[in-house]
């Protein structure tokens, strides 16, 4: 009951409705139909983009109004996208399986003892044109990944990545600059 008192009945209702929509997305096996459903729900998605079986969280705040996916993108299976702070993928972005994109931080209820030290923050994530995100990457709030970057498998990206850079590790660090 504390959750409903904290967020209110309207947000709780939106939560249930968006979770039901997420369930429909998860049973849809045709990526083109999934993209059509996401567009109808308010996501901006370009042409020739493939969205596999992914999970969107925190839709009850703003729906898909903060989700923009460019053309010719590929988003693999079991990717988790936190929509609260906003996520923008430019054209030709590839995100491999089991990647997590986090766009906000919230340590808990308003009376949680850490709230005054770590207040809730929403910060959008941007992945620029031609970037490749390998399997199992975690991207934290406020990060911008530059054009034609590669993020190695299992990396945790905590700060911006310059264009044409290969990063890897925990936290992700520059491995090399990519030459065209």
N, C-alpha and C positions, 0 to 999 in steps of 0.2 A: 504494500500500500504506500510506503514511503516514496517509491518511484513515481507513482501516479500523482501523489500530492505535490511532489517536486516539479514535475514537468507539466502537469495539468492534463485534464481529460482530452483536450483537443490534440495535444502532441502524442498522447498515449494512443489515441484513435489513429492518428497518422502513422504511428509506428506499426500498428497492427496491419493497416492497409498496405504500407510499403513492404512489410515482411511477406504478405500474401503475394504481392507482385513479384518479389524476389523468388518465391517458390515457383511461380509460373515461368520465370526466366530460366530457372534451373532445370525444368522438365522440357524446355524447348531445345530440341536437338539440332535444329537448323540455324546456323549462325546468321543467315540473312534475315530470317524471321525475328531472331533475337534483336538484331539491329533495328528492325522496323518497330518492334515493341518499345525499345529504348527511346527512339525518336518520338513515338506517340506519347511517351511518358514525360517528354521535355528535354531529353539529352540532345545536344548538338553533335551530330556524327556525319563526317564527310562520306564521299562515295568510295566504294570498293574497300571498305573496312570490314575486317572479320573480328567478331567478338565471340570467343569460345565461352564455355561455362564459367563465368566469373561471378563474384559476389560484391555487391555494393552495400556499404554500411552507412548509417547515420542519415538516411534519406528523409527521415521524419522532420529534420530541421528545414531543409530548403528543396527537397525533391532532387530532380536532376538539373535544376537551374544553374548549378555551378560545375557542370560536367561538359567539357568540350573536347571532342575527339576528331582529329583531322581525317583526311582522305588517305587511303592505302595503308591504314594501320592494321596491325595484328595484335590481338590481346589473347594470350593463351589461357589454358584451363587453370582453375583454382586461383586466379588472381583476385586479390581483395583490394577494393578501392574505397577509401574513406572519403565520402563526398562533402563532408561538412565544411571544410575550409576551401574547397574547390580544387579541381584537377583539370589541367589542360594538356592535351597531347597534340602536338603539331603533326603535319603530314609525315607519312612514311616511318612512323614509330613502331617498333616491335617490342612487345613486353612478353617475356617467356613465362612459363607456368610457375605458379606458386609465388609470384611476386606480391609484395604488400606495399601499397601507397597510403601513407598516413598523412592527413591534412589538418589534424587538430590534436590537441592534448587536453585531457580532462581527468584529473586524479580521482574524481568521485563527486559525491553529493556536496552541495554548498557548505555544509558544516564539517566536511572532512578536514582534519587538522593540517593537511598539506596545501589546501586551497589558497591560503594567504601567501605561501611561498611559491607555489606553482599554479597560478590562476589559469583558468581555461583560456586557450589561445587557438584561434583558427588562422592557418596560414596556407595559402594555396601552393600546390606543387605543379611545376611546369616541366614538361619533357619536350625538348625542341626537335625540329625536323631531322629525320634520319637517325635518331638515336636507337640503340639496341640495348635492352635491359635483359640480362641473362636470368636463368632460373633462380628462384629463391631470394631475390634481392629485396631489401627493405629500404624504402625511401621515406625519410622523415619530413615533418611539416616545414614549409617554406623553401624547400630545395628547388633549384632550377638545374636541370641537366641539359648541357649545351648541345648544339647541333652536331650530328654525326659522332656522338660519343658512344663508347661501349662501357657498360658496367658489368664487371665479372660476376659469375655465379656466387650466390651466398653473401654478397657484399651488403654493408649497411651504409647508406649514403646520408651523411649528417650535414653536409654543406654543399654549396653550389659546385658544379663541375663545368670547367671551361670547355668551349667548343673543341671538337676533334681530339678528345682525350680518352685514354683507356684508364679506368680506375677499377680497383679491386680491394677487397679486404674489409676488416672490421676494426675501426671505421674505414670506409673506402679512402684510398689514397692514390695519387697519380702513379701509374706504372709507366706510361709513355704517352707522347703526343702522336697522334695518328697522321701520317702524311697522305695526301691525296694522290 
